[in-house]
Amino acid sequence: MSVRIFSRSVICSLAAGLALAACGGGDDAATVRIDGALDRPASLGSAALGERPAITQNVAFTSGSGTQQRSYVGADLWSLLSDMGIQTTPGARNDQLNRYVLATGADGYRTVFALGELSPTLGNKGSMLAYLEKNGDGTTTAIGSEDGPFRVTAPGDVRGGRYVSQLVRLDVRPSGSTAAGTGGGVSPSFTVAGAVATPMAFDLAALQALPASTVTVGNSAYTGVSLWNLLNTQVGLKTDASTKNPLLSMYAVATGSDGYKAMVSVGEIHPSFGNRDALVAYAVDGALLDRNGMARLVVPGDARASRHVSNLVAIEVFAAPAAP
């Protein structure tokens, strides 16, 4: 993936003669609704989006018809949501990490991005709300009717399931987690519950009996169980068969003994999509975690360790409900 920032005047120069709404011409009737836990929700058309700093993004992903290579122009999703005022719970530490954005297409298709996944200081996904597409000959046009007029991107994903076409809504929501902390301190076990086939509890022996993985974060080597393996293979994700790509609208919330919460989307850790090696670790550099509890959620690749949840007491799995 590559990203370039353009001014609106440059975009309009590239698109001269195309009567694009973002450049002050054409039909700006189409809008995308941005709603939910925001101070300033709004419906934005291409003209309003074109007033924001624009970036171009070159992406590649696979689809049912093979490898796709696209070049989009649009607004950075994290900046857009932040400027609209993401609401958080007063007193809750890093509460943005307990929230997600649901992207919905005109046909009801929906996918989830964790806010921690999008944050430039954490997952730095770089998703954008695209409204123009650059062609192979260098010209720029509105996104075609099959995918546009608006589309959310998921740069770095292996497959294109989270590139929501014909985007009509973005909704910021709290996770809905109800798991409570235990007052802090070392936790000897944790539970996995929610939208899973078999809710289970895991202590150290149960985790060590599962296939082990190792990931490196900074100078530390963590050993544990792949979060994807734990959810998909060990407890089983309960999906709605009537929903297309149902796993992509699911997410997991990890809670520590002190009540601290952080979320990952299932699409983020799915090997065919985000392919992030999140881990439920029980050892670091060959030794047990000790003061970090029996188990710790580790999210390698994040710029900071804010989504590393120590003294794990619960993982809850949710399927995001459809937008109203």
C-alpha positions as CSV (number, residue, x, y, z in Angstrom):
1,M,0.0,0.0,0.0
2,S,1.2,3.5,-0.7
3,V,-0.4,6.8,0.3
4,R,0.0,10.3,-1.2
5,I,-1.7,13.5,0.1
6,F,-3.3,15.8,-2.5
7,S,-4.9,19.2,-2.1
8,R,-8.5,19.5,-3.4
9,S,-7.3,21.8,-6.2
10,V,-4.9,19.1,-7.5
11,I,-7.7,16.5,-7.4
12,C,-10.0,18.8,-9.3
13,S,-7.2,19.5,-11.8
14,L,-6.8,15.8,-12.3
15,A,-10.6,15.4,-12.7
16,A,-11.1,18.4,-14.9
17,G,-14.0,18.1,-17.2
18,L,-15.5,15.1,-15.4
19,A,-18.1,17.2,-13.5
20,L,-17.3,15.5,-10.2
21,A,-19.4,16.6,-7.2
22,A,-16.2,16.8,-5.1
23,C,-15.0,19.5,-7.4
24,G,-18.1,21.6,-7.2
25,G,-20.0,20.0,-10.1
26,G,-22.3,17.1,-10.7
27,D,-25.0,15.6,-8.6
28,D,-24.1,15.6,-4.9
29,A,-27.4,13.9,-3.8
30,A,-25.7,10.7,-2.7
31,T,-24.4,10.8,0.9
32,V,-22.9,8.5,3.5
33,R,-24.3,8.8,7.0
34,I,-21.8,8.9,9.8
35,D,-23.5,8.3,13.1
36,G,-23.5,6.7,16.5
37,A,-21.3,7.7,19.5
38,L,-20.2,11.0,17.9
39,D,-20.7,14.5,19.1
40,R,-21.4,15.8,15.6
41,P,-23.0,13.1,13.4
42,A,-23.7,14.1,9.8
43,S,-24.6,12.9,6.3
44,L,-21.8,13.9,4.0
45,G,-21.7,14.0,0.2
46,S,-18.7,14.1,-2.0
47,A,-18.5,17.9,-2.0
48,A,-18.3,17.9,1.8
49,L,-15.8,15.1,1.8
50,G,-13.8,16.9,-0.8
51,E,-13.3,19.9,1.5
52,R,-11.2,17.6,3.8
53,P,-7.5,16.9,3.2
54,A,-7.5,14.2,0.5
55,I,-5.2,11.2,0.2
56,T,-4.6,8.7,-2.5
57,Q,-4.1,5.1,-1.6
58,N,-2.8,2.3,-3.8
59,V,-4.1,-1.1,-2.6
60,A,-4.1,-4.7,-3.7
61,F,-6.3,-7.5,-2.6
62,T,-7.8,-10.7,-3.9
63,S,-11.5,-11.2,-4.7
64,G,-13.6,-13.9,-6.4
65,S,-12.4,-12.6,-9.8
66,G,-8.7,-12.6,-8.9
67,T,-6.1,-10.0,-7.7
68,Q,-7.4,-6.4,-7.7
69,Q,-5.2,-3.4,-7.8
70,R,-6.9,-0.1,-7.1
71,S,-5.9,3.5,-6.5
72,Y,-8.5,5.5,-4.5
73,V,-8.8,9.1,-3.5
74,G,-10.7,10.0,-0.3
75,A,-10.7,11.1,3.3
76,D,-8.7,9.4,6.1
77,L,-11.2,7.5,8.2
78,W,-9.6,8.0,11.6
79,S,-9.3,11.7,11.1
80,L,-12.8,12.0,9.9
81,L,-14.2,10.2,12.9
82,S,-12.0,12.1,15.3
83,D,-13.0,15.4,13.9
84,M,-16.7,14.4,14.5
85,G,-15.9,13.9,18.2
86,I,-15.7,10.2,19.3
87,Q,-17.7,9.9,22.5
88,T,-16.1,8.0,25.4
89,T,-17.2,7.1,28.9
90,P,-15.7,9.5,31.5
91,G,-13.2,7.9,33.8
92,A,-12.8,4.8,31.6
93,R,-9.1,4.4,30.7
94,N,-8.5,4.3,26.9
95,D,-12.2,3.9,26.3
96,Q,-11.8,4.3,22.5
97,L,-10.2,0.8,22.6
98,N,-13.6,-0.5,23.7
99,R,-15.4,0.9,20.6
100,Y,-15.7,0.0,16.9
101,V,-17.0,1.4,13.7
102,L,-19.5,-0.5,11.6
103,A,-19.4,0.0,7.9
104,T,-22.6,-0.8,6.0
105,G,-23.3,-1.0,2.3
106,A,-26.5,-0.3,0.4
107,D,-27.4,-4.0,0.3
108,G,-26.9,-4.4,4.1
109,Y,-23.5,-5.9,3.9
110,R,-21.5,-4.9,7.0
111,T,-18.0,-5.2,8.4
112,V,-16.3,-4.1,11.7
113,F,-13.1,-2.2,12.4
114,A,-12.0,-1.8,16.0
115,L,-11.1,1.8,16.8
116,G,-7.8,0.6,18.1
117,E,-7.1,-1.0,14.8
118,L,-7.7,2.3,13.0
119,S,-5.8,4.6,15.4
120,P,-2.6,5.9,13.9
121,T,-0.8,5.5,17.3
122,L,-1.9,1.8,17.6
123,G,-3.0,-0.4,14.7
124,N,-2.6,2.3,12.1
125,K,-4.8,0.5,9.6
126,G,-5.0,3.6,7.3
127,S,-8.6,2.9,6.1
128,M,-10.2,5.7,4.1
129,L,-13.6,6.8,2.9
130,A,-13.0,6.8,-0.8
131,Y,-15.0,8.9,-3.3
132,L,-12.7,8.9,-6.4
133,E,-10.7,6.3,-8.2
134,K,-7.6,6.8,-10.4
135,N,-7.6,4.9,-13.6
136,G,-4.6,3.1,-15.3
137,D,-4.1,6.1,-17.7
138,G,-3.8,8.5,-14.8
139,T,-7.2,10.1,-15.1
140,T,-9.5,10.3,-12.0
141,T,-13.2,9.5,-12.0
142,A,-16.0,8.9,-9.6
143,I,-16.0,5.4,-8.2
144,G,-18.1,3.2,-10.5
145,S,-21.7,2.2,-9.6
146,E,-20.7,-1.3,-8.8
147,D,-18.5,-0.1,-5.9
148,G,-19.4,3.6,-5.3
149,P,-20.1,6.4,-5.0
150,F,-18.4,5.7,-1.6
151,R,-16.3,2.9,-0.4
152,V,-14.4,2.1,2.8
153,T,-10.9,0.6,2.3
154,A,-9.0,-2.0,4.3
155,P,-5.3,-1.6,3.2
156,G,-3.2,-4.6,4.0
157,D,-6.0,-7.1,4.1
158,V,-5.4,-10.2,2.0
159,R,-8.9,-10.4,0.6
160,G,-11.3,-7.6,-0.1
161,G,-14.2,-8.5,2.2
162,R,-13.8,-5.4,4.3
163,Y,-13.7,-3.0,1.3
164,V,-17.4,-2.2,1.7
165,S,-18.8,-1.1,-1.6
166,Q,-21.8,1.3,-2.1
167,L,-21.1,2.5,1.5
168,V,-24.1,4.2,3.0
169,R,-23.3,4.3,6.8
170,L,-20.5,4.4,9.3
171,D,-21.6,3.9,12.9
172,V,-19.3,4.3,15.9
173,R,-20.5,2.1,18.8
174,P,-19.4,1.0,22.3
175,S,-18.6,-2.7,22.4
176,G,-21.5,-3.7,24.7
177,S,-19.1,-5.6,26.9
178,T,-20.5,-6.5,30.4
179,A,-17.5,-8.4,31.8
180,A,-16.3,-6.9,35.1
181,G,-12.9,-6.7,36.6
182,T,-12.1,-8.5,39.8
183,G,-10.5,-5.6,41.6
184,G,-7.1,-6.0,40.0
185,G,-4.2,-8.3,40.8
186,V,-3.0,-11.6,39.3
187,S,-5.7,-13.6,37.5
188,P,-5.3,-17.4,37.4
189,S,-7.8,-18.0,34.6
190,F,-10.1,-16.4,32.1
191,T,-13.4,-17.2,30.3
192,V,-14.4,-17.0,26.7
193,A,-18.1,-16.5,26.1
194,G,-20.6,-14.7,24.0
195,A,-21.2,-15.5,20.3
196,V,-19.3,-18.8,20.6
197,A,-20.4,-22.4,20.1
198,T,-18.8,-23.6,23.4
199,P,-18.1,-21.1,26.2
200,M,-15.0,-22.2,28.1
201,A,-12.7,-21.3,30.9
202,F,-8.9,-21.6,30.5
203,D,-6.2,-21.8,33.2
204,L,-2.5,-22.2,32.5
205,A,-2.6,-25.9,32.0
206,A,-5.5,-25.6,29.5
207,L,-3.7,-23.0,27.5
208,Q,-0.4,-24.9,27.5
209,A,-2.2,-28.0,26.1
210,L,-3.1,-26.1,23.0
211,P,-0.9,-25.5,19.9
212,A,1.6,-22.8,20.8
213,S,2.7,-19.8,18.8
214,T,5.4,-17.2,19.4
215,V,5.4,-13.5,18.4
216,T,8.0,-10.9,18.9
217,V,7.0,-7.4,20.2
218,G,9.9,-5.1,20.5
219,N,12.7,-7.0,22.2
220,S,10.3,-9.5,23.8
221,A,9.3,-13.0,22.5
222,Y,5.8,-13.9,23.7
223,T,4.5,-17.5,23.7
224,G,0.9,-18.5,23.8
225,V,-2.1,-19.4,21.8
226,S,-3.2,-17.6,18.6
227,L,-6.3,-15.6,19.4
228,W,-7.7,-16.7,16.0
229,N,-7.1,-20.4,16.8
230,L,-8.6,-19.9,20.3
231,L,-11.8,-18.4,19.0
232,N,-12.2,-20.2,15.7
233,T,-11.0,-23.7,16.6
234,Q,-11.2,-24.1,20.3
235,V,-14.5,-22.5,21.3
236,G,-16.0,-22.0,17.8
237,L,-17.4,-18.7,16.5
238,K,-21.2,-18.7,16.3
239,T,-22.3,-17.0,13.0
240,D,-25.5,-16.1,11.3
241,A,-25.7,-18.2,8.1
242,S,-28.0,-15.7,6.5
243,T,-25.3,-12.9,6.6
244,K,-22.6,-12.7,3.9
245,N,-19.1,-13.0,5.4
246,P,-20.6,-13.0,9.0
247,L,-17.2,-13.2,10.7
248,L,-16.3,-9.8,9.4
249,S,-19.0,-8.2,11.5
250,M,-17.8,-9.8,14.7
251,Y,-15.3,-8.7,17.3
252,A,-13.8,-9.8,20.6
253,V,-13.3,-7.7,23.8
254,A,-10.6,-8.6,26.3
255,T,-11.1,-7.5,29.9
256,G,-8.3,-7.5,32.6
257,S,-8.7,-8.0,36.3
258,D,-8.6,-4.2,36.8
259,G,-11.5,-3.7,34.4
260,Y,-9.4,-2.5,31.5
261,K,-10.8,-3.4,28.1
262,A,-9.5,-3.5,24.5
263,M,-11.1,-4.8,21.4
264,V,-9.9,-6.6,18.2
265,S,-12.1,-7.2,15.2
266,V,-12.4,-10.8,13.9
267,G,-11.6,-9.5,10.4
268,E,-8.3,-8.0,11.8
269,I,-7.1,-11.5,13.0
270,H,-8.7,-13.6,10.3
271,P,-5.9,-15.2,8.2
272,S,-7.7,-14.5,5.0
273,F,-8.3,-10.8,5.8
274,G,-6.2,-8.7,8.3
275,N,-4.0,-11.7,9.3
276,R,-2.9,-10.0,12.5
277,D,-1.1,-12.5,14.8
278,A,-2.8,-11.5,18.0
279,L,-1.9,-13.8,20.9
280,V,-3.2,-14.9,24.3
281,A,0.3,-15.2,25.8
282,Y,1.3,-17.1,28.9
283,A,5.0,-16.7,28.7
284,V,7.6,-14.0,27.7
285,D,11.2,-14.8,26.8
286,G,10.8,-18.3,28.1
287,A,9.4,-17.4,31.5
288,L,5.8,-17.3,32.8
289,L,4.2,-13.8,32.9
290,D,4.2,-13.5,36.6
291,R,2.8,-10.1,37.6
292,N,1.0,-9.7,34.2
293,G,-1.2,-12.7,35.2
294,M,-1.6,-16.1,33.8
295,A,-2.6,-14.8,30.4
296,R,-2.2,-11.5,28.5
297,L,-3.6,-10.4,25.2
298,V,-0.8,-9.3,22.9
299,V,-1.4,-7.5,19.6
300,P,1.9,-7.4,17.7
301,G,2.3,-4.6,15.1
302,D,0.6,-2.0,17.2
303,A,2.7,1.1,17.6
304,R,2.0,1.1,21.4
305,A,1.0,-1.6,23.8
306,S,-2.4,-0.1,24.7
307,R,-4.3,-3.1,23.5
308,H,-2.1,-5.5,25.5
309,V,-4.5,-6.6,28.2
310,S,-2.7,-8.1,31.3
311,N,-4.3,-10.3,33.9
312,L,-6.9,-11.5,31.5
313,V,-10.2,-12.4,33.1
314,A,-12.6,-12.5,30.1
315,I,-12.9,-12.5,26.3
316,E,-16.3,-11.8,25.0
317,V,-17.3,-12.3,21.4
318,F,-20.0,-10.2,19.7
319,A,-21.7,-10.0,16.4
320,A,-22.4,-6.3,15.6
321,P,-26.1,-5.8,15.0
322,A,-27.2,-4.2,11.7
323,A,-27.4,-0.4,11.5
324,P,-30.9,1.1,12.0
